[in-house]
Amino acid sequence: MKKLLVLFLLCSQWAFADSKLTGVIQKVEVGDYYHLIIKDAKGKEHNLFVGDHKSFDPLVAKPTAYKGKKVRVQWHSVEKDIPEAGGKMKIDEATSIEFLAK
């Protein structure tokens, strides 16, 4: 039983770990929430809700200044209450950002 509990804890930690995405900011949409649109190296666009981590402060202060900048973003899928969308929904949320040199 103890081995099963340890295995469960290890798997649950892995399941809730953040994913990493490296790419170029295409745009930052500003509305009820900030959305970060990033294009990865394969050309796929990712739309992420911007979280409240302090690393986003420069982006929120001047959203248009970061278009075309290379970034590494940590993100996860999470269920959040979005009243404007009518309640709970699953979203992809950026949890932190690092600005990279090209």
BAZA-299297 format. One record per atom (N, C-alpha, C, O, CB): y negated, z negated, x; residue number from 1; atom name; residue in one letter. Coordinates in pm, 1 decimal. Glycine has a CB too. Layout:
<atoms>
(atom (Y,Z,X),NUM,'CA','A')
...
</atoms>
This chain:
<atoms>
(atom (119.0,0.0,82.4),1,'N','M')
(atom (0.0,0.0,0.0),1,'CA','M')
(atom (-125.6,0.0,87.0),1,'C','M')
(atom (-223.2,68.0,55.3),1,'O','M')
(atom (0.3,-120.7,-93.9),1,'CB','M')
(atom (-123.4,-76.0,196.4),2,'N','K')
(atom (-238.9,-84.9,284.9),2,'CA','K')
(atom (-268.7,51.8,347.7),2,'C','K')
(atom (-385.1,89.5,360.9),2,'O','K')
(atom (-214.6,-190.7,394.9),2,'CB','K')
(atom (-164.3,126.0,386.3),3,'N','K')
(atom (-182.5,258.8,444.7),3,'CA','K')
(atom (-243.6,354.4,342.6),3,'C','K')
(atom (-327.6,437.5,377.1),3,'O','K')
(atom (-48.3,314.2,496.0),3,'CB','K')
(atom (-201.5,342.4,218.0),4,'N','L')
(atom (-256.0,426.7,112.3),4,'CA','L')
(atom (-404.4,398.7,90.9),4,'C','L')
(atom (-482.7,491.5,70.6),4,'O','L')
(atom (-178.9,405.2,-18.0),4,'CB','L')
(atom (-443.2,272.5,95.2),5,'N','L')
(atom (-584.0,235.1,79.3),5,'CA','L')
(atom (-668.3,290.5,193.6),5,'C','L')
(atom (-777.5,342.5,170.5),5,'O','L')
(atom (-598.6,82.2,72.3),5,'CB','L')
(atom (-618.8,279.7,316.5),6,'N','V')
(atom (-691.2,332.8,432.6),6,'CA','V')
(atom (-705.9,484.1,419.8),6,'C','V')
(atom (-813.4,538.0,445.9),6,'O','V')
(atom (-618.0,296.4,564.8),6,'CB','V')
(atom (-599.0,553.1,379.7),7,'N','L')
(atom (-605.2,698.2,361.3),7,'CA','L')
(atom (-706.6,735.1,254.3),7,'C','L')
(atom (-783.3,829.8,272.0),7,'O','L')
(atom (-467.5,753.6,324.2),7,'CB','L')
(atom (-708.1,662.0,143.9),8,'N','F')
(atom (-804.7,687.6,36.6),8,'CA','F')
(atom (-948.4,669.7,85.7),8,'C','F')
(atom (-1035.2,751.9,56.4),8,'O','F')
(atom (-778.0,594.4,-82.5),8,'CB','F')
(atom (-972.7,563.4,159.5),9,'N','L')
(atom (-1108.0,538.4,210.3),9,'CA','L')
(atom (-1152.0,647.4,306.6),9,'C','L')
(atom (-1266.9,691.4,301.7),9,'O','L')
(atom (-1114.7,402.4,279.5),9,'CB','L')
(atom (-1063.7,691.0,392.6),10,'N','L')
(atom (-1097.4,799.9,485.3),10,'CA','L')
(atom (-1126.9,928.8,410.0),10,'C','L')
(atom (-1224.0,997.8,441.0),10,'O','L')
(atom (-983.2,822.8,585.3),10,'CB','L')
(atom (-1045.3,961.4,312.6),11,'N','C')
(atom (-1065.2,1085.0,234.9),11,'CA','C')
(atom (-1192.1,1077.8,151.4),11,'C','C')
(atom (-1264.5,1176.8,141.1),11,'O','C')
(atom (-944.5,1111.2,143.7),11,'CB','C')
(atom (-1220.3,962.8,91.8),12,'N','S')
(atom (-1340.2,952.4,8.9),12,'CA','S')
(atom (-1465.6,960.8,93.7),12,'C','S')
(atom (-1566.2,1015.4,48.4),12,'O','S')
(atom (-1339.5,822.2,-70.6),12,'CB','S')
(atom (-1462.4,908.1,216.0),13,'N','Q')
(atom (-1577.8,919.9,304.8),13,'CA','Q')
(atom (-1600.4,1066.0,340.7),13,'C','Q')
(atom (-1714.6,1111.9,344.6),13,'O','Q')
(atom (-1557.9,835.1,432.6),13,'CB','Q')
(atom (-1493.7,1138.9,366.7),14,'N','W')
(atom (-1503.7,1281.1,399.2),14,'CA','W')
(atom (-1555.2,1359.3,279.3),14,'C','W')
(atom (-1636.1,1450.7,295.1),14,'O','W')
(atom (-1367.3,1336.3,444.3),14,'CB','W')
(atom (-1509.4,1324.6,160.1),15,'N','A')
(atom (-1547.0,1398.6,39.6),15,'CA','A')
(atom (-1695.4,1385.5,8.7),15,'C','A')
(atom (-1754.7,1476.2,-49.8),15,'O','A')
(atom (-1465.7,1350.4,-78.9),15,'CB','A')
(atom (-1756.3,1273.0,47.5),16,'N','F')
(atom (-1896.4,1251.6,14.4),16,'CA','F')
(atom (-1989.4,1275.3,133.3),16,'C','F')
(atom (-2109.0,1247.2,125.0),16,'O','F')
(atom (-1915.4,1111.5,-37.7),16,'CB','F')
(atom (-1936.0,1326.1,242.3),17,'N','A')
(atom (-2018.2,1353.8,359.9),17,'CA','A')
(atom (-2108.9,1473.8,334.2),17,'C','A')
(atom (-2074.4,1564.4,258.4),17,'O','A')
(atom (-1929.6,1379.1,483.4),17,'CB','A')
(atom (-2224.0,1472.7,397.9),18,'N','D')
(atom (-2316.4,1584.5,385.1),18,'CA','D')
(atom (-2263.1,1706.1,458.9),18,'C','D')
(atom (-2193.7,1694.7,560.0),18,'O','D')
(atom (-2454.8,1546.5,438.2),18,'CB','D')
(atom (-2297.2,1822.7,405.8),19,'N','S')
(atom (-2269.1,1948.9,473.9),19,'CA','S')
(atom (-2393.0,1988.4,552.0),19,'C','S')
(atom (-2502.9,1941.1,523.0),19,'O','S')
(atom (-2227.9,2061.1,372.8),19,'CB','S')
(atom (-2375.8,2075.0,651.1),20,'N','K')
(atom (-2489.5,2122.8,730.4),20,'CA','K')
(atom (-2505.7,2272.1,709.4),20,'C','K')
(atom (-2408.0,2345.9,696.4),20,'O','K')
(atom (-2470.5,2090.7,881.1),20,'CB','K')
(atom (-2631.0,2315.0,706.3),21,'N','L')
(atom (-2665.5,2455.0,687.8),21,'CA','L')
(atom (-2777.5,2488.7,785.2),21,'C','L')
(atom (-2879.5,2420.1,790.5),21,'O','L')
(atom (-2707.7,2484.5,540.1),21,'CB','L')
(atom (-2757.4,2595.4,862.3),22,'N','T')
(atom (-2861.9,2644.2,951.9),22,'CA','T')
(atom (-2904.9,2780.6,901.3),22,'C','T')
(atom (-2821.2,2864.8,869.0),22,'O','T')
(atom (-2812.3,2651.4,1101.0),22,'CB','T')
(atom (-3035.1,2802.2,894.6),23,'N','G')
(atom (-3085.9,2929.7,846.6),23,'CA','G')
(atom (-3237.6,2935.8,855.8),23,'C','G')
(atom (-3301.9,2854.1,921.7),23,'O','G')
(atom (-3041.3,2953.8,703.5),23,'CB','G')
(atom (-3291.8,3034.8,787.7),24,'N','V')
(atom (-3435.6,3059.6,789.9),24,'CA','V')
(atom (-3492.1,3037.2,650.2),24,'C','V')
(atom (-3436.1,3085.0,551.5),24,'O','V')
(atom (-3466.8,3203.6,839.9),24,'CB','V')
(atom (-3602.4,2965.0,642.3),25,'N','I')
(atom (-3666.9,2939.6,513.4),25,'CA','I')
(atom (-3724.4,3069.9,459.6),25,'C','I')
(atom (-3806.1,3134.9,524.8),25,'O','I')
(atom (-3778.3,2831.8,526.8),25,'CB','I')
(atom (-3680.8,3107.0,340.2),26,'N','Q')
(atom (-3733.4,3224.9,272.4),26,'CA','Q')
(atom (-3857.6,3188.6,191.7),26,'C','Q')
(atom (-3956.6,3261.8,189.8),26,'O','Q')
(atom (-3626.4,3287.2,181.1),26,'CB','Q')
(atom (-3849.6,3072.8,124.9),27,'N','K')
(atom (-3965.3,3022.5,50.7),27,'CA','K')
(atom (-3937.9,2880.8,4.5),27,'C','K')
(atom (-3824.2,2833.8,3.3),27,'O','K')
(atom (-3998.2,3113.6,-70.0),27,'CB','K')
(atom (-4044.8,2815.3,-33.1),28,'N','V')
(atom (-4037.6,2682.2,-93.3),28,'CA','V')
(atom (-4100.4,2696.9,-231.4),28,'C','V')
(atom (-4218.3,2729.9,-244.1),28,'O','V')
(atom (-4111.8,2570.9,-4.9),28,'CB','V')
(atom (-4020.0,2672.0,-334.6),29,'N','E')
(atom (-4071.0,2679.9,-471.3),29,'CA','E')
(atom (-4119.5,2542.6,-513.0),29,'C','E')
(atom (-4050.9,2442.2,-493.6),29,'O','E')
(atom (-3962.5,2732.5,-569.5),29,'CB','E')
(atom (-4237.5,2539.5,-570.0),30,'N','V')
(atom (-4298.6,2413.8,-612.2),30,'CA','V')
(atom (-4316.6,2418.0,-762.3),30,'C','V')
(atom (-4382.0,2507.6,-815.8),30,'O','V')
(atom (-4434.4,2389.2,-540.4),30,'CB','V')
(atom (-4258.8,2321.4,-829.1),31,'N','G')
(atom (-4270.2,2308.9,-974.6),31,'CA','G')
(atom (-4249.7,2162.4,-1008.7),31,'C','G')
(atom (-4311.2,2074.6,-948.3),31,'O','G')
(atom (-4166.1,2400.7,-1050.0),31,'CB','G')
(atom (-4161.6,2136.0,-1107.4),32,'N','D')
(atom (-4126.9,1997.0,-1136.9),32,'CA','D')
(atom (-4060.5,1932.7,-1015.2),32,'C','D')
(atom (-4073.2,1812.4,-992.1),32,'O','D')
(atom (-4033.4,1988.8,-1260.3),32,'CB','D')
(atom (-3989.5,2015.1,-937.8),33,'N','Y')
(atom (-3922.4,1971.0,-816.2),33,'CA','Y')
(atom (-3946.5,2074.5,-707.8),33,'C','Y')
(atom (-3977.3,2190.0,-737.0),33,'O','Y')
(atom (-3769.9,1949.5,-840.1),33,'CB','Y')
(atom (-3932.5,2033.1,-583.4),34,'N','Y')
(atom (-3939.6,2127.6,-471.5),34,'CA','Y')
(atom (-3800.4,2186.6,-450.1),34,'C','Y')
(atom (-3700.4,2114.8,-447.7),34,'O','Y')
(atom (-3992.3,2057.7,-340.5),34,'CB','Y')
(atom (-3796.3,2318.5,-434.7),35,'N','H')
(atom (-3671.5,2388.3,-404.9),35,'CA','H')
(atom (-3689.2,2462.5,-273.9),35,'C','H')
(atom (-3791.2,2527.4,-250.7),35,'O','H')
(atom (-3631.4,2486.1,-519.9),35,'CB','H')
(atom (-3589.4,2452.1,-189.6),36,'N','L')
(atom (-3590.0,2515.6,-58.9),36,'CA','L')
(atom (-3490.5,2631.2,-64.0),36,'C','L')
(atom (-3372.1,2610.4,-90.3),36,'O','L')
(atom (-3554.1,2413.4,55.2),36,'CB','L')
(atom (-3538.5,2753.1,-38.8),37,'N','I')
(atom (-3451.7,2870.1,-35.8),37,'CA','I')
(atom (-3433.6,2908.6,110.5),37,'C','I')
(atom (-3529.5,2942.9,179.7),37,'O','I')
(atom (-3511.2,2989.4,-120.3),37,'CB','I')
(atom (-3307.6,2902.3,156.6),38,'N','I')
(atom (-3274.5,2928.8,295.7),38,'CA','I')
(atom (-3174.2,3042.6,302.8),38,'C','I')
(atom (-3079.4,3047.6,224.4),38,'O','I')
(atom (-3218.7,2802.3,364.4),38,'CB','I')
(atom (-3194.9,3134.2,397.1),39,'N','K')
(atom (-3099.5,3241.9,420.9),39,'CA','K')
(atom (-3021.6,3207.9,547.5),39,'C','K')
(atom (-3079.8,3183.9,653.3),39,'O','K')
(atom (-3171.6,3381.1,433.8),39,'CB','K')
(atom (-2886.8,3206.1,534.7),40,'N','D')
(atom (-2803.7,3173.3,650.2),40,'CA','D')
(atom (-2780.4,3297.0,737.7),40,'C','D')
(atom (-2830.5,3405.0,706.5),40,'O','D')
(atom (-2669.0,3114.4,604.2),40,'CB','D')
(atom (-2705.5,3281.8,845.6),41,'N','A')
(atom (-2682.2,3390.2,941.7),41,'CA','A')
(atom (-2605.6,3507.0,880.7),41,'C','A')
(atom (-2613.5,3618.9,931.2),41,'O','A')
(atom (-2606.5,3337.4,1061.8),41,'CB','A')
(atom (-2531.8,3482.7,773.2),42,'N','K')
(atom (-2455.6,3588.8,706.6),42,'CA','K')
(atom (-2537.1,3659.7,598.5),42,'C','K')
(atom (-2488.2,3752.5,534.1),42,'O','K')
(atom (-2328.9,3531.2,645.4),42,'CB','K')
(atom (-2661.0,3615.7,579.0),43,'N','G')
(atom (-2747.9,3678.0,479.8),43,'CA','G')
(atom (-2740.1,3617.3,341.0),43,'C','G')
(atom (-2803.9,3667.4,248.4),43,'O','G')
(atom (-2716.1,3821.0,470.6),43,'CB','G')
(atom (-2663.4,3510.6,324.8),44,'N','K')
(atom (-2651.0,3445.9,193.8),44,'CA','K')
(atom (-2766.8,3349.7,172.9),44,'C','K')
(atom (-2802.4,3273.5,262.7),44,'O','K')
(atom (-2515.8,3371.1,181.4),44,'CB','K')
(atom (-2825.7,3353.7,53.3),45,'N','E')
(atom (-2935.0,3261.5,20.2),45,'CA','E')
(atom (-2880.1,3136.9,-47.0),45,'C','E')
(atom (-2789.8,3143.9,-130.3),45,'O','E')
(atom (-3038.9,3330.0,-71.2),45,'CB','E')
(atom (-2936.2,3022.6,-9.3),46,'N','H')
(atom (-2899.1,2892.6,-63.5),46,'CA','H')
(atom (-3023.8,2829.5,-124.7),46,'C','H')
(atom (-3129.3,2825.0,-61.3),46,'O','H')
(atom (-2836.9,2800.3,47.0),46,'CB','H')
(atom (-3011.5,2781.0,-247.4),47,'N','N')
(atom (-3121.6,2717.0,-318.4),47,'CA','N')
(atom (-3090.4,2568.3,-327.5),47,'C','N')
(atom (-2994.1,2528.3,-393.0),47,'O','N')
(atom (-3143.1,2779.8,-460.8),47,'CB','N')
(atom (-3172.0,2486.9,-261.5),48,'N','L')
(atom (-3147.8,2342.7,-256.4),48,'CA','L')
(atom (-3266.2,2266.0,-312.8),48,'C','L')
(atom (-3381.3,2299.3,-284.5),48,'O','L')
(atom (-3119.7,2297.9,-112.7),48,'CB','L')
(atom (-3238.7,2163.8,-392.3),49,'N','F')
(atom (-3342.4,2069.9,-431.9),49,'CA','F')
(atom (-3382.3,1993.6,-306.0),49,'C','F')
(atom (-3296.1,1960.1,-224.8),49,'O','F')
(atom (-3293.2,1972.5,-546.7),49,'CB','F')
(atom (-3509.5,1966.0,-288.7),50,'N','V')
(atom (-3557.2,1889.6,-172.9),50,'CA','V')
(atom (-3548.2,1740.9,-205.3),50,'C','V')
(atom (-3603.1,1694.5,-305.2),50,'O','V')
(atom (-3704.1,1929.6,-134.9),50,'CB','V')
(atom (-3478.4,1667.0,-119.5),51,'N','G')
(atom (-3463.9,1522.6,-137.5),51,'CA','G')
(atom (-3589.1,1448.1,-95.8),51,'C','G')
(atom (-3692.0,1509.0,-66.4),51,'O','G')
(atom (-3345.1,1471.3,-58.6),51,'CB','G')
(atom (-3579.9,1316.5,-93.3),52,'N','D')
(atom (-3698.5,1235.6,-62.8),52,'CA','D')
(atom (-3698.7,1178.4,78.7),52,'C','D')
(atom (-3771.2,1082.7,105.7),52,'O','D')
(atom (-3709.2,1122.8,-161.5),52,'CB','D')
(atom (-3620.1,1234.1,168.3),53,'N','H')
(atom (-3617.0,1187.7,307.2),53,'CA','H')
(atom (-3750.5,1218.7,375.6),53,'C','H')
(atom (-3812.4,1321.0,346.1),53,'O','H')
(atom (-3499.4,1253.7,384.8),53,'CB','H')
(atom (-3794.9,1132.2,465.7),54,'N','K')
(atom (-3924.2,1148.5,533.4),54,'CA','K')
(atom (-3932.7,1276.6,615.8),54,'C','K')
(atom (-4043.0,1322.6,645.5),54,'O','K')
(atom (-3950.3,1029.9,623.0),54,'CB','K')
(atom (-3818.5,1335.5,653.7),55,'N','S')
(atom (-3821.2,1459.7,731.3),55,'CA','S')
(atom (-3880.4,1575.4,651.1),55,'C','S')
(atom (-3920.3,1676.2,709.5),55,'O','S')
(atom (-3680.3,1495.7,777.7),55,'CB','S')
(atom (-3886.9,1562.8,517.4),56,'N','F')
(atom (-3944.4,1667.5,433.3),56,'CA','F')
(atom (-4096.1,1655.9,417.3),56,'C','F')
(atom (-4158.4,1745.4,360.1),56,'O','F')
(atom (-3879.7,1664.3,297.8),56,'CB','F')
(atom (-4156.0,1548.3,466.2),57,'N','D')
(atom (-4299.8,1526.1,447.8),57,'CA','D')
(atom (-4386.6,1645.0,491.5),57,'C','D')
(atom (-4475.5,1684.6,416.2),57,'O','D')
(atom (-4341.8,1403.3,524.5),57,'CB','D')
(atom (-4364.3,1703.8,611.0),58,'N','P')
(atom (-4447.8,1818.5,650.8),58,'CA','P')
(atom (-4429.9,1939.3,557.2),58,'C','P')
(atom (-4525.9,2010.2,527.1),58,'O','P')
(atom (-4414.4,1859.8,794.6),58,'CB','P')
(atom (-4307.4,1961.1,512.6),59,'N','L')
(atom (-4277.3,2073.4,423.3),59,'CA','L')
(atom (-4347.2,2056.0,288.3),59,'C','L')
(atom (-4403.0,2151.0,233.4),59,'O','L')
(atom (-4124.8,2086.5,402.7),59,'CB','L')
(atom (-4343.4,1934.9,236.3),60,'N','V')
(atom (-4407.1,1906.3,107.4),60,'CA','V')
(atom (-4559.4,1916.0,119.1),60,'C','V')
(atom (-4626.2,1960.6,25.8),60,'O','V')
(atom (-4366.4,1766.0,57.0),60,'CB','V')
(atom (-4613.9,1874.4,233.6),61,'N','A')
(atom (-4759.3,1878.6,253.2),61,'CA','A')
(atom (-4812.0,2022.0,261.4),61,'C','A')
(atom (-4920.3,2050.8,210.3),61,'O','A')
(atom (-4797.1,1802.6,380.1),61,'CB','A')
(atom (-4736.9,2111.8,324.8),62,'N','K')
(atom (-4779.8,2251.6,342.3),62,'CA','K')
(atom (-4660.7,2344.9,323.0),62,'C','K')
(atom (-4610.3,2400.8,420.4),62,'O','K')
(atom (-4843.4,2273.1,483.2),62,'CB','K')
(atom (-4614.7,2362.8,199.2),63,'N','P')
(atom (-4492.6,2440.4,175.0),63,'CA','P')
(atom (-4497.8,2585.4,225.2),63,'C','P')
(atom (-4397.0,2636.7,273.8),63,'O','P')
(atom (-4463.6,2440.9,28.7),63,'CB','P')
(atom (-4610.8,2650.8,214.4),64,'N','T')
(atom (-4618.2,2792.0,255.1),64,'CA','T')
(atom (-4619.9,2809.4,406.5),64,'C','T')
(atom (-4593.1,2919.0,455.8),64,'O','T')
(atom (-4741.9,2856.7,195.6),64,'CB','T')
(atom (-4650.7,2704.3,480.6),65,'N','A')
(atom (-4660.2,2714.0,626.5),65,'CA','A')
(atom (-4523.1,2726.0,693.9),65,'C','A')
(atom (-4515.6,2756.5,812.9),65,'O','A')
(atom (-4733.2,2592.7,681.4),65,'CB','A')
(atom (-4416.3,2702.8,620.3),66,'N','Y')
(atom (-4283.1,2699.7,681.9),66,'CA','Y')
(atom (-4197.1,2822.0,651.0),66,'C','Y')
(atom (-4081.0,2828.0,691.6),66,'O','Y')
(atom (-4210.6,2576.8,637.0),66,'CB','Y')
(atom (-4252.8,2918.7,580.1),67,'N','K')
(atom (-4178.5,3041.6,553.0),67,'CA','K')
(atom (-4147.1,3109.8,686.4),67,'C','K')
(atom (-4234.4,3125.9,771.6),67,'O','K')
(atom (-4259.7,3137.2,458.5),67,'CB','K')
(atom (-4018.7,3150.1,702.7),68,'N','G')
(atom (-3976.1,3218.2,824.2),68,'CA','G')
(atom (-3932.9,3124.5,936.5),68,'C','G')
(atom (-3890.3,3170.6,1042.3),68,'O','G')
(atom (-4086.2,3304.7,873.0),68,'CB','G')
(atom (-3943.2,2993.2,914.6),69,'N','K')
(atom (-3905.3,2896.1,1017.6),69,'CA','K')
(atom (-3754.7,2870.8,1012.0),69,'C','K')
(atom (-3695.3,2863.1,904.5),69,'O','K')
(atom (-3983.4,2763.0,999.4),69,'CB','K')
(atom (-3694.5,2858.0,1130.7),70,'N','K')
(atom (-3552.0,2827.6,1140.5),70,'CA','K')
(atom (-3532.7,2677.1,1125.3),70,'C','K')
(atom (-3605.3,2597.4,1184.7),70,'O','K')
(atom (-3492.8,2878.0,1275.8),70,'CB','K')
(atom (-3432.4,2639.2,1043.6),71,'N','V')
(atom (-3407.8,2498.0,1015.1),71,'CA','V')
(atom (-3258.1,2467.1,1012.2),71,'C','V')
(atom (-3173.7,2555.4,996.6),71,'O','V')
(atom (-3472.1,2459.0,881.7),71,'CB','V')
(atom (-3229.6,2340.2,1027.5),72,'N','R')
(atom (-3095.4,2287.9,1002.5),72,'CA','R')
(atom (-3112.7,2182.6,893.4),72,'C','R')
(atom (-3191.3,2088.8,907.0),72,'O','R')
(atom (-3027.8,2227.3,1135.0),72,'CB','R')
(atom (-3037.9,2200.2,785.9),73,'N','V')
(atom (-3050.5,2111.8,670.5),73,'CA','V')
(atom (-2917.2,2042.6,644.8),73,'C','V')
(atom (-2811.5,2105.6,648.0),73,'O','V')
(atom (-3096.4,2190.5,545.1),73,'CB','V')
(atom (-2923.4,1914.1,619.5),74,'N','Q')
(atom (-2806.8,1843.5,568.8),74,'CA','Q')
(atom (-2821.5,1839.0,417.5),74,'C','Q')
(atom (-2930.9,1816.1,365.9),74,'O','Q')
(atom (-2793.4,1698.6,630.9),74,'CB','Q')
(atom (-2711.0,1861.1,346.4),75,'N','W')
(atom (-2717.0,1865.5,200.9),75,'CA','W')
(atom (-2583.1,1821.1,141.9),75,'C','W')
(atom (-2481.7,1812.8,211.2),75,'O','W')
(atom (-2753.6,2007.5,152.0),75,'CB','W')
(atom (-2586.6,1793.0,12.4),76,'N','H')
(atom (-2464.8,1761.1,-60.6),76,'CA','H')
(atom (-2481.1,1800.3,-206.9),76,'C','H')
(atom (-2592.5,1817.4,-256.5),76,'O','H')
(atom (-2430.7,1610.9,-47.7),76,'CB','H')
(atom (-2368.5,1814.1,-274.1),77,'N','S')
(atom (-2369.1,1835.7,-418.3),77,'CA','S')
(atom (-2363.2,1698.7,-484.1),77,'C','S')
(atom (-2285.3,1612.3,-443.9),77,'O','S')
(atom (-2249.3,1927.3,-464.4),77,'CB','S')
(atom (-2445.8,1680.6,-584.7),78,'N','V')
(atom (-2455.4,1549.3,-649.2),78,'CA','V')
(atom (-2492.9,1570.0,-796.0),78,'C','V')
(atom (-2557.5,1668.8,-831.0),78,'O','V')
(atom (-2560.6,1457.6,-576.7),78,'CB','V')
(atom (-2452.7,1477.7,-879.8),79,'N','E')
(atom (-2493.1,1481.4,-1019.9),79,'CA','E')
(atom (-2614.8,1392.1,-1035.4),79,'C','E')
(atom (-2611.9,1274.0,-1000.8),79,'O','E')
(atom (-2377.0,1436.1,-1114.9),79,'CB','E')
(atom (-2721.8,1450.1,-1087.8),80,'N','K')
(atom (-2847.7,1375.6,-1104.4),80,'CA','K')
(atom (-2901.1,1397.7,-1245.1),80,'C','K')
(atom (-2870.8,1497.1,-1311.1),80,'O','K')
(atom (-2953.5,1419.3,-998.4),80,'CB','K')
(atom (-2981.5,1301.6,-1288.5),81,'N','D')
(atom (-3049.5,1315.0,-1416.9),81,'CA','D')
(atom (-3173.3,1401.5,-1395.4),81,'C','D')
(atom (-3265.2,1363.6,-1322.8),81,'O','D')
(atom (-3087.7,1174.7,-1476.7),81,'CB','D')
(atom (-3174.3,1517.1,-1459.0),82,'N','I')
(atom (-3288.4,1608.7,-1453.3),82,'CA','I')
(atom (-3341.0,1622.3,-1596.7),82,'C','I')
(atom (-3296.5,1709.5,-1671.2),82,'O','I')
(atom (-3247.7,1750.5,-1391.7),82,'CB','I')
(atom (-3435.7,1536.0,-1635.1),83,'N','P')
(atom (-3483.2,1536.1,-1774.2),83,'CA','P')
(atom (-3534.3,1673.1,-1820.6),83,'C','P')
(atom (-3515.9,1711.5,-1936.1),83,'O','P')
(atom (-3593.5,1433.4,-1790.3),83,'CB','P')
(atom (-3598.6,1745.8,-1729.0),84,'N','E')
(atom (-3653.3,1876.8,-1764.7),84,'CA','E')
(atom (-3543.6,1976.8,-1800.7),84,'C','E')
(atom (-3569.3,2075.6,-1869.4),84,'O','E')
(atom (-3737.1,1931.6,-1650.0),84,'CB','E')
(atom (-3421.5,1950.9,-1754.2),85,'N','A')
(atom (-3307.8,2038.9,-1785.0),85,'CA','A')
(atom (-3221.5,1981.0,-1897.1),85,'C','A')
(atom (-3118.4,2038.3,-1932.3),85,'O','A')
(atom (-3222.0,2061.3,-1659.3),85,'CB','A')
(atom (-3263.6,1867.9,-1952.9),86,'N','G')
(atom (-3191.9,1811.0,-2065.5),86,'CA','G')
(atom (-3090.9,1702.7,-2031.4),86,'C','G')
(atom (-3011.3,1664.0,-2116.9),86,'O','G')
(atom (-3123.3,1917.7,-2136.1),86,'CB','G')
(atom (-3092.5,1653.1,-1909.1),87,'N','G')
(atom (-3001.0,1543.4,-1875.5),87,'CA','G')
(atom (-2935.8,1561.6,-1740.4),87,'C','G')
(atom (-2993.6,1620.6,-1649.1),87,'O','G')
(atom (-2894.3,1530.5,-1980.8),87,'CB','G')
(atom (-2814.7,1510.2,-1728.8),88,'N','K')
(atom (-2743.5,1514.9,-1601.2),88,'CA','K')
(atom (-2694.0,1655.4,-1571.1),88,'C','K')
(atom (-2648.0,1728.2,-1659.1),88,'O','K')
(atom (-2626.2,1417.4,-1601.9),88,'CB','K')
(atom (-2705.1,1690.9,-1443.3),89,'N','M')
(atom (-2650.1,1818.2,-1398.8),89,'CA','M')
(atom (-2613.1,1807.5,-1251.7),89,'C','M')
(atom (-2667.8,1725.3,-1178.2),89,'O','M')
(atom (-2750.7,1933.8,-1422.1),89,'CB','M')
(atom (-2519.6,1891.7,-1210.2),90,'N','K')
(atom (-2478.6,1894.0,-1070.5),90,'CA','K')
(atom (-2574.7,1985.4,-995.1),90,'C','K')
(atom (-2598.3,2099.7,-1034.3),90,'O','K')
(atom (-2329.9,1942.1,-1055.1),90,'CB','K')
(atom (-2629.8,1932.0,-885.4),91,'N','I')
(atom (-2725.5,2008.7,-805.2),91,'CA','I')
(atom (-2685.0,2003.0,-657.7),91,'C','I')
(atom (-2611.3,1913.5,-616.2),91,'O','I')
(atom (-2870.2,1954.2,-824.5),91,'CB','I')
(atom (-2732.9,2097.2,-580.9),92,'N','D')
(atom (-2722.7,2093.1,-435.6),92,'CA','D')
(atom (-2854.7,2037.8,-385.2),92,'C','D')
(atom (-2959.9,2098.6,-405.0),92,'O','D')
(atom (-2691.1,2235.5,-374.0),92,'CB','D')
(atom (-2849.0,1922.0,-319.8),93,'N','E')
(atom (-2969.1,1851.3,-276.6),93,'CA','E')
(atom (-2973.4,1842.7,-124.6),93,'C','E')
(atom (-2878.8,1796.0,-61.2),93,'O','E')
(atom (-2974.5,1710.5,-338.5),93,'CB','E')
(atom (-3083.5,1888.0,-67.4),94,'N','A')
(atom (-3106.5,1872.1,75.8),94,'CA','A')
(atom (-3139.3,1725.7,100.9),94,'C','A')
(atom (-3224.9,1668.5,33.6),94,'O','A')
(atom (-3221.6,1966.3,127.0),94,'CB','A')
(atom (-3071.1,1665.0,197.9),95,'N','T')
(atom (-3091.7,1523.1,225.9),95,'CA','T')
(atom (-3176.1,1498.6,349.8),95,'C','T')
(atom (-3233.6,1390.8,365.0),95,'O','T')
(atom (-2959.3,1454.8,241.8),95,'CB','T')
(atom (-3184.6,1597.3,439.0),96,'N','S')
(atom (-3275.0,1589.8,553.8),96,'CA','S')
(atom (-3291.0,1729.4,612.5),96,'C','S')
(atom (-3210.2,1818.7,586.9),96,'O','S')
(atom (-3221.8,1489.6,661.6),96,'CB','S')
(atom (-3396.4,1746.7,691.6),97,'N','I')
(atom (-3425.2,1877.7,751.1),97,'CA','I')
(atom (-3468.5,1859.0,896.7),97,'C','I')
(atom (-3535.0,1761.6,932.2),97,'O','I')
(atom (-3535.9,1952.9,670.0),97,'CB','I')
(atom (-3429.2,1954.0,978.0),98,'N','E')
(atom (-3470.5,1956.9,1118.9),98,'CA','E')
(atom (-3525.8,2095.3,1147.1),98,'C','E')
(atom (-3458.1,2195.0,1122.0),98,'O','E')
(atom (-3350.9,1922.4,1216.1),98,'CB','E')
(atom (-3645.8,2103.0,1198.0),99,'N','F')
(atom (-3708.2,2229.9,1229.5),99,'CA','F')
(atom (-3666.4,2271.8,1371.5),99,'C','F')
(atom (-3679.4,2193.7,1465.8),99,'O','F')
(atom (-3863.7,2220.1,1216.7),99,'CB','F')
(atom (-3616.5,2394.5,1386.1),100,'N','L')
(atom (-3559.7,2442.7,1511.8),100,'CA','L')
(atom (-3648.8,2548.6,1574.2),100,'C','L')
(atom (-3724.2,2617.1,1505.0),100,'O','L')
(atom (-3419.2,2498.7,1489.5),100,'CB','L')
(atom (-3639.0,2561.0,1705.3),101,'N','A')
(atom (-3705.3,2673.0,1774.8),101,'CA','A')
(atom (-3623.0,2797.7,1749.3),101,'C','A')
(atom (-3500.4,2791.0,1739.4),101,'O','A')
(atom (-3720.3,2645.5,1930.1),101,'CB','A')
(atom (-3690.2,2911.8,1738.6),102,'N','K')
(atom (-3617.7,3037.1,1713.3),102,'CA','K')
(atom (-3538.2,3069.0,1830.6),102,'C','K')
(atom (-3468.5,3170.5,1832.3),102,'O','K')
(atom (-3709.8,3152.2,1680.1),102,'CB','K')
</atoms>
